Amino acid sequence: MNGEIFGFEINIWLDALARLGLAVGLMTVAAMALIYLERKVIARFQQRLGPTRTGPAGILQSPADALKLLGKEDLRPKNADPWVFELAPYFVFVPIFLVFVAIPFAFGWQIRILELGLLYVLAVSSINIVGWVMAGWGSDNRYAMLGALRAAAQGISYELPLVIALVAVAMVVSLPGDVRGSLNLGEIVTEQGHIPYIVWQPLAFVIFYVAMLAELNRTPFDIPVGESEVVGGPFVEYSGIRWSMFFLGEYTALLLLSLLGAAVFLGGWAWPLGETVAEQNEILGVLYQFGLTAAKTGFLIFTVFWVRATMPRMRVDQLMAFSWKVLLPLSFAQILANGLVLVYGWPDVLLLLASGAGLVLLAVIIDRAVKRPAERPGRPSGALEGEAAT
Amino acid sequence: MGQSLDSLFSGYLPVLLGAVVGFFLVFSALVATRLLAPFSAEREKGTTYECGMLPLRRASTNIGVRFYLYAILFVLFDVEAVFLFPWMLSFVELGAAAYYQMLLFILVLGAGLAYAWKKGALQWR
């Protein structure tokens, strides 16, 4: 049993290790680049310059920060639970790193194409909520505890729309031989050679994007890490390199979820003309496919920064209501509409019509919610007993 | 059988190795900081971060009940999502009956969600 990399046949253990090594390199460079780019982009939005001092245009800012963090003292509070506190960075970082295994970058360029790739990605990526709660619980700090609970509540609430929106797209995948539905990320990307799935499933894309922002704890869903409320959330007590592990995990998650969105909705390396170019010239084709993946992922990441520069933080009751009362019913409706069209073999245009109608409905709901006069954010605590009586 | 087990092994081998590699990435960073960073055990450094005073009790008490409500709802719907995966891969071949069975299942869950909504379990307070 042998694998193949760069045209050389090697042992599958070495093959897997080599591919993982490439992923580690990509992750390190990408995370540093993303931190730098985010600071630059946000600075431009706010009419500042961002980092300029370290190296030309400040590009050495991230390596400098990494070195500084490496040299900082790594403190552990006396009251902290040593095991939970020490293990939390592993539980945050390792699951996110494992998502790399199933992500396709170009034709033949992935760690593995798993038959249940999408299920694997969703299952593994959600483990890191456990790490957040461990960090909050282990620190024995009220800010950390509150932040962890908020992160858990938000994470599980938006997990559902995220999963169901991705299932809706995976249903639509049409394979040769009239087979519909696939969880294999390689097949999902290859089948988008002509039309990316955002065309058939715009509602699912919007739900995925919103849920992705929430899963990443990005603005406007950043209440678990809000500086003005819980001074940084579950990571208050962490310092030095241990703290930077959480940060690395966060930016890796941003990269990976954007890669996933680009692969599932925007056509990954296949659209437009990914396979045609590869047939003309192999090396050019691979470069072109990498370029497509990078451009789409980069665009998604840029919009995430853009949203951060534009939106204020949401209130917690609005946040939970938006997930449970709007996104969840809409994503279920999307699944049922898709199922009806597919089971009777109706033309695919109906998928677009149903999804588009759902998108209009979502826009109307948001518009009405925004224009409604502001109400007070609910009764003071103690209302739960009153609730039980009604 | 042997062949498919082999391909399963080679498919998920990177997952196993990835967990090990990820663990060692974090571990090596922590070892590096042990070597590079200064360490001194001072009493004041070990105190919990609070606005200048010592916290009164441990932090891990009194968690609001609303978190449990959302957790219970999440478990219900997550189990439902697990059922969706095998269904979505096979319902077209199984025909209309499979679709209507899932429709019924989702409608029952939808009724549950509507009940929770009406009871105010979805209202954060």
Interface residues (C-beta under 8 A of the other chain):
Chain A: M1 G3 I12 W13 A16 L17 R19 L20 G21 A23 V24 L70 G71 K72 E73 D74 L75 R76 P77 K78 N79 P89 Y90 F93 V94 F97 L98 F100 V101 I111 R112 L114 E115 L119 Y120 W137 S139 D140 N141 R142 Y143 A144 M145 L149 A152 A153 I156 S157 E159 L160 V163 I164 V167 A170 M171 V179 R180 G181 S182 L183 V231 V236 E237 G240 I241 R242 S244 M245 V316 D317 L319 M320 A321 W324 K325 L328 P329 F332 I335 L336 G339 L340 L342 V343 Y344 G378 R379 S381 A383 L384 E387 T390
Chain B: D6 S10 G11 Y12 L13 P14 V15 L17 G18 A19 V21 G22 F23 L25 V26 A29 L30 A32 T33 R34 L36 A37 P38 F39 S40 K45 G46 T47 T48 Y49 E50 P55 R58 A59 S60 I63 G64 V65 R66 F67 Y70 A71 L73 F74 F77 D78 A81 L84 F85 M88 L89 S90 F91 V92 E93 G95 A96 A98 Y99 M102 L103 I106 G110 L113 W117 K119 G120 L122 Q123 W124 R125
